Amino acid sequence: MRFAADRPLGLAPASVSDYRELARRRMPRQLFDYLDGGAYEEATMRANVSDLEKILLRQVVMHDVTVRDQACEVLGQELEMPVILAPVGLAGMFARRAEVQAAKAAEAAGVPFVESTVSICSIEEVTEATTVPPWFQLYVMKDRSYAEDLMSRAQAVDSPVLMLTVDLPVLGARHRDTRNATLGDVSAWAKVRRTIDLVSHMHWLVDVPVKGKPLTFGNLANAVPGGRSPEDFKAWVDSQFDPSVTWEDIAWVREHWKGKLVVKGVLDPEDARAAANAGVDGLVVSNHGGRQLDSVPSSAMALPAVADAVGDQIEILADGGVRTGLDVVKLLSLGAKAVLVGRAWAWSVAAGGEDGVSQMLGFLKGDIDTALGLTGQTSVTGLDQTALY
């Protein structure tokens, strides 16, 4: 792993890993571990990062790289660089109205922001704060009428893309959350310890509980009873996440969604072909950031076979372990058209708000530009496996 808990910081962050360390210092332990952790022993989460590190870029010289272009078109939308801010649940607990801050930073950088079903800020609030509508991420729920209502709300604000997350029929075991007593039935003493953790982080306490209200699930205000506590959230997940969903349900989504449709959470070529046959516009090669089933392949390992299976039929996106723009170039070279970043923007907004997200995106953009120049490439749209060893 490239992160060290005692990493010294200078006067200003210089990388995504610096923002991670700043977030670790500023956030309550239970929230940082929720964001930072993975499932079981976190082997897949680590592999997302380490497998990207092992991929080598092919440095070539004496090519004219005077012009280096990061612009690309993804799902009908022009992007200034091949990066998308991934859906991150509960982000508004990490910083004041975090989804709004991140969406504004994304718009300024010319990249999409994907609003999570379980965001603190509602899709209407995010839309009001920006001029470019966010994409919307949806979980398939047992109460299909409520899912239909969410799709209707997203379409009402002109959201152009629905990202249907399909890798959560059941919730993976996240041991850090268990140790921190943030999910499930917990003792009174555990709740006291949780409260002590929260109130001992003054920067967060002022920024989020004091200035960041209301701390409810903005898109689920009518669905989650109480809408505040981890117990409320866990009860809603257990009652509503639907393990019966199949590819046949894509037709139901198509009945209620008229924009672009992407499925997120595909690792297997057979599933990728099924997605293409179901008529989706794209898919995201993803293992949910290593937060669901441990010991599955990293996104970088799974991506080439998925791209080979369906890359000429639908658009392929990817996420998982992205910490630098060099990682972005590697995933593009393996077959992705654009790359989603999740923890990177969440750490950055927790540590530095909208400015932090803007700076993080600047880091990625600078890295991509350097990688293009030193691999003899002039455009991100021309990247393929010849850019790698």
C-alpha positions in Angstrom: 0.0 0.0 0.0 1.2 3.5 -0.8 -0.4 5.1 2.3 1.3 5.5 5.7 -0.7 6.5 8.8 2.2 8.6 10.1 2.9 10.3 6.7 4.3 13.8 7.4 2.5 16.6 5.6 4.0 19.8 4.4 2.2 23.2 4.1 -0.1 22.0 1.4 -1.4 18.6 0.0 0.5 17.4 -3.0 -1.4 14.2 -3.8 -4.5 12.2 -3.1 -2.7 10.3 -0.4 -2.1 13.6 1.4 -5.8 14.3 1.4 -6.4 10.9 2.8 -4.1 11.6 5.7 -5.8 14.9 6.3 -9.2 13.3 6.3 -8.0 10.6 8.7 -7.0 13.4 11.2 -10.1 15.4 10.8 -12.9 12.8 10.7 -14.3 10.7 13.5 -12.7 7.3 13.5 -16.1 5.6 12.7 -16.7 7.7 9.6 -13.2 7.5 8.3 -13.2 3.7 8.7 -16.6 3.5 7.0 -15.1 5.4 4.0 -11.6 3.9 4.1 -12.4 0.3 4.8 -13.4 -2.7 2.7 -15.0 -6.1 3.2 -13.6 -9.0 5.3 -9.8 -8.8 5.4 -9.8 -6.1 2.7 -7.7 -8.2 0.3 -9.6 -7.0 -2.8 -9.5 -3.4 -1.7 -5.7 -3.6 -1.4 -5.4 -5.4 -4.7 -7.3 -2.6 -6.4 -4.4 -0.4 -5.5 -1.5 -2.8 -5.7 -2.5 -4.3 -9.1 -2.5 -0.8 -10.6 0.9 -0.2 -9.1 2.3 -3.3 -10.8 1.2 -2.2 -14.3 4.0 -0.4 -16.0 3.6 2.4 -18.4 5.7 2.2 -21.6 7.9 5.3 -21.7 8.8 6.3 -25.2 10.7 9.3 -26.5 11.2 11.4 -29.6 7.5 11.7 -30.4 5.9 15.1 -31.1 3.6 15.5 -28.0 3.3 19.3 -28.2 -0.5 18.9 -28.1 -1.9 16.6 -25.5 -5.7 16.4 -25.4 -7.7 14.9 -22.4 -11.1 15.7 -23.8 -13.4 12.8 -24.6 -17.1 11.9 -25.1 -18.7 9.5 -22.6 -22.3 8.4 -22.9 -23.1 11.4 -25.0 -21.5 14.0 -22.7 -18.3 15.9 -23.4 -15.7 15.6 -20.7 -12.7 17.8 -20.2 -10.8 14.8 -18.9 -11.7 11.1 -18.6 -12.7 11.2 -14.9 -16.1 10.9 -13.2 -16.8 11.5 -9.5 -18.3 8.2 -8.4 -21.4 7.8 -6.2 -20.4 7.8 -2.5 -23.1 7.1 0.0 -23.3 9.2 3.2 -20.8 11.7 1.8 -22.6 14.6 3.5 -21.5 13.1 6.8 -17.8 13.6 5.9 -18.1 17.4 5.2 -20.7 20.1 5.2 -23.2 19.4 2.3 -20.4 17.4 0.7 -22.3 16.3 -2.4 -23.0 19.9 -3.3 -19.4 20.9 -2.8 -18.1 18.0 -4.9 -20.6 18.5 -7.7 -19.6 22.2 -8.0 -15.9 21.2 -8.2 -16.7 18.5 -10.8 -18.7 21.1 -12.9 -15.8 23.5 -12.7 -13.4 20.8 -13.9 -15.7 19.7 -16.7 -16.4 16.2 -15.4 -19.6 14.5 -14.2 -20.7 14.0 -10.6 -22.8 10.9 -9.8 -25.4 11.4 -7.0 -25.8 8.4 -4.8 -29.2 7.0 -3.8 -28.0 7.3 -0.2 -26.5 10.8 -0.4 -27.2 13.2 2.4 -28.0 16.0 -0.1 -30.9 15.3 -2.4 -30.6 15.3 -6.1 -32.7 18.4 -6.2 -30.3 20.2 -3.8 -27.3 19.2 -5.9 -29.0 20.3 -9.1 -29.9 23.7 -7.7 -26.3 24.3 -6.8 -25.0 23.6 -10.3 -25.8 24.3 -13.9 -25.0 20.8 -15.2 -27.3 18.1 -13.8 -25.7 15.2 -12.0 -25.8 11.6 -13.1 -27.9 9.5 -10.7 -27.0 6.1 -9.1 -29.8 3.8 -8.2 -30.0 0.6 -6.1 -32.9 -1.8 -7.1 -35.2 -1.9 -4.1 -37.9 -4.3 -3.1 -40.3 -1.4 -3.1 -40.2 -0.8 -6.9 -42.6 2.1 -6.6 -40.1 4.0 -4.6 -37.3 3.2 -7.1 -39.6 4.4 -9.8 -40.2 7.6 -7.9 -36.4 8.2 -7.6 -36.0 7.7 -11.4 -38.8 10.2 -11.9 -37.1 12.7 -9.7 -33.8 12.3 -11.5 -35.4 12.7 -14.9 -37.3 15.8 -13.6 -33.9 17.5 -13.0 -32.7 16.4 -16.4 -30.1 13.9 -15.1 -28.7 12.4 -18.3 -27.4 9.0 -17.0 -28.7 6.4 -14.6 -26.1 4.3 -13.0 -27.7 1.1 -11.7 -25.6 -0.6 -9.1 -26.0 -4.3 -9.3 -23.4 -5.8 -7.0 -25.3 -5.3 -3.7 -27.9 -8.0 -3.5 -26.6 -8.6 0.0 -24.3 -6.5 2.1 -20.6 -7.6 2.4 -19.2 -8.0 5.9 -17.2 -4.8 6.7 -15.2 -5.6 9.9 -14.1 -2.0 10.6 -17.8 -1.0 10.9 -18.4 -3.9 13.3 -15.4 -3.0 15.4 -16.6 0.6 15.5 -20.2 -0.4 16.3 -21.5 1.6 13.4 -23.9 -1.0 12.0 -26.4 -3.3 13.6 -27.7 -3.7 17.2 -25.1 -2.3 19.6 -24.8 -1.8 23.3 -25.4 1.4 25.2 -21.7 1.6 26.0 -20.9 1.3 22.3 -23.2 4.2 21.6 -21.4 6.2 24.2 -18.0 5.4 22.7 -19.4 6.4 19.3 -20.6 9.7 20.7 -17.2 10.4 22.3 -15.5 9.7 19.0 -17.8 12.2 17.2 -17.5 15.1 19.8 -13.7 14.8 20.0 -13.3 16.0 16.4 -14.0 19.7 16.7 -13.3 20.6 13.1 -15.8 18.0 11.9 -18.3 18.8 14.7 -18.6 22.4 13.6 -18.5 21.7 9.9 -21.0 18.9 9.7 -23.4 18.6 12.7 -23.5 22.3 13.4 -23.3 23.9 9.9 -24.2 20.9 7.7 -27.8 20.2 8.6 -30.1 18.5 7.8 -28.2 15.2 8.3 -30.8 13.0 6.7 -30.8 10.9 3.6 -31.9 13.5 1.1 -33.2 11.1 -1.5 -34.8 8.7 1.0 -36.5 11.1 3.4 -39.8 9.2 3.0 -38.2 5.7 3.0 -35.8 5.5 5.9 -37.5 5.7 9.3 -35.8 8.4 11.4 -33.3 8.9 8.6 -30.4 9.6 10.9 -28.7 6.8 12.8 -26.6 3.9 11.5 -29.3 1.6 12.9 -31.9 3.3 10.7 -29.7 2.9 7.6 -28.9 -0.7 8.3 -32.6 -1.6 8.8 -33.5 0.1 5.6 -30.7 -1.8 3.7 -31.8 -5.1 5.1 -35.4 -4.5 4.3 -35.1 -2.9 0.8 -32.0 -4.2 -1.1 -33.4 -6.8 -3.4 -31.5 -10.1 -3.9 -34.0 -11.3 -6.5 -32.9 -8.9 -9.3 -31.9 -10.5 -12.6 -31.0 -9.1 -16.1 -34.7 -9.3 -16.9 -35.3 -6.4 -14.6 -33.4 -4.1 -17.0 -36.6 -4.0 -19.1 -38.4 -2.6 -16.0 -35.8 0.1 -15.6 -36.0 0.9 -19.3 -39.8 1.5 -18.9 -39.1 4.2 -16.4 -35.8 5.7 -17.6 -35.4 7.4 -20.9 -31.8 8.5 -20.7 -28.5 6.6 -20.8 -28.4 3.5 -18.7 -25.2 2.1 -17.1 -24.8 -0.9 -14.9 -22.2 -0.7 -12.2 -20.6 -3.7 -10.5 -19.5 -6.0 -13.4 -16.3 -8.1 -13.1 -17.1 -11.2 -15.3 -17.1 -11.3 -19.1 -20.2 -13.4 -19.1 -22.0 -10.8 -17.0 -20.7 -8.1 -19.4 -22.2 -9.9 -22.4 -25.5 -10.3 -20.5 -25.5 -6.5 -19.8 -24.9 -5.8 -23.5 -27.7 -8.2 -24.5 -30.0 -6.6 -22.0 -29.6 -3.3 -23.9 -27.7 -1.1 -21.5 -25.6 1.7 -22.8 -22.5 1.0 -20.7 -21.1 -0.8 -17.7 -18.7 -0.1 -14.9 -16.0 -2.7 -14.2 -16.1 -2.5 -10.4 -15.9 -4.6 -7.2 -17.6 -1.8 -5.2 -14.2 -0.5 -4.0 -13.5 -3.9 -2.3 -16.5 -3.3 0.0 -18.6 -6.3 -1.0 -17.1 -9.7 -1.7 -13.5 -10.1 -0.7 -11.0 -12.2 -2.8 -12.6 -11.2 -6.1 -10.3 -9.8 -8.9 -9.2 -6.2 -8.8 -10.8 -3.9 -11.4 -7.5 -3.7 -13.2 -7.3 -7.5 -13.4 -10.9 -7.9 -14.6 -11.0 -5.0 -17.0 -9.2 -6.4 -20.1 -11.4 -9.5 -20.4 -14.6 -7.5 -20.0 -13.4 -5.0 -22.6 -12.5 -7.8 -25.0 -16.0 -9.3 -24.5 -18.2 -6.3 -25.2 -16.0 -3.2 -25.8 -17.3 -2.7 -29.3 -20.9 -2.9 -28.2 -21.3 -0.7 -25.2 -19.2 1.9 -23.4 -16.8 0.5 -20.7 -16.0 2.5 -17.5 -14.0 1.4 -14.5 -13.2 2.2 -10.9 -11.2 0.8 -8.0 -8.0 1.9 -6.5 -7.5 5.1 -8.5 -5.2 7.4 -6.6 -3.3 9.2 -9.4 -3.8 10.3 -12.9 -1.3 7.6 -13.9 -3.8 5.1 -12.6 -6.4 6.7 -14.9 -4.1 6.3 -17.9 -3.5 2.6 -17.0 -7.2 1.8 -16.8 -7.8 3.7 -20.1 -5.1 1.7 -21.7 -6.7 -1.6 -20.4 -10.0 -0.7 -22.2 -11.9 1.8 -20.1 -13.3 4.9 -21.8 -13.4 6.9 -18.5 -12.6 6.2 -14.9 -14.6 6.8 -11.8 -13.0 8.0 -8.5 -14.8 7.6 -5.2 -12.6 7.6 -2.1 -10.3 10.1 -3.7 -13.0 12.8 -3.9 -14.5 11.8 -0.5 -11.1 12.2 1.3 -10.6 15.5 -0.5 -13.9 17.0 0.4 -13.6 15.8 4.0 -10.2 17.5 4.3 -10.6 20.5 2.1 -14.2 21.0 0.9 -14.9 22.1 -2.6 -11.3 23.5 -2.9 -10.0 20.1 -1.9 -12.0 18.3 -4.6 -10.9 20.9 -7.2 -7.3 20.4 -6.2 -7.6 16.6 -6.3 -9.0 16.8 -9.8 -6.1 19.1 -10.7 -3.7 16.5 -9.5 -5.3 13.9 -11.7 -5.3 16.2 -14.7 -1.6 17.1 -14.3 -0.7 13.4 -13.9 -2.6 12.4 -17.0 -0.9 15.2 -19.0 2.5 14.0 -17.8 1.7 10.4 -18.6 0.6 11.3 -22.1 3.7 13.3 -22.8 6.1 10.6 -21.6 4.3 7.7 -23.2 4.4 9.4 -26.6 0.6 9.9 -26.7 -1.3 13.0 -27.8 -4.9 12.1 -26.7 -6.6 9.9 -24.1 -8.9 8.6 -26.8 -5.9 6.9 -28.5 -4.7 5.0 -25.4 -4.6 1.2 -25.6 -2.4 -1.6 -24.3 0.5 -0.4 -26.5 1.0 2.3 -23.9 1.8 -0.4 -21.3 4.5 -3.0 -20.9 
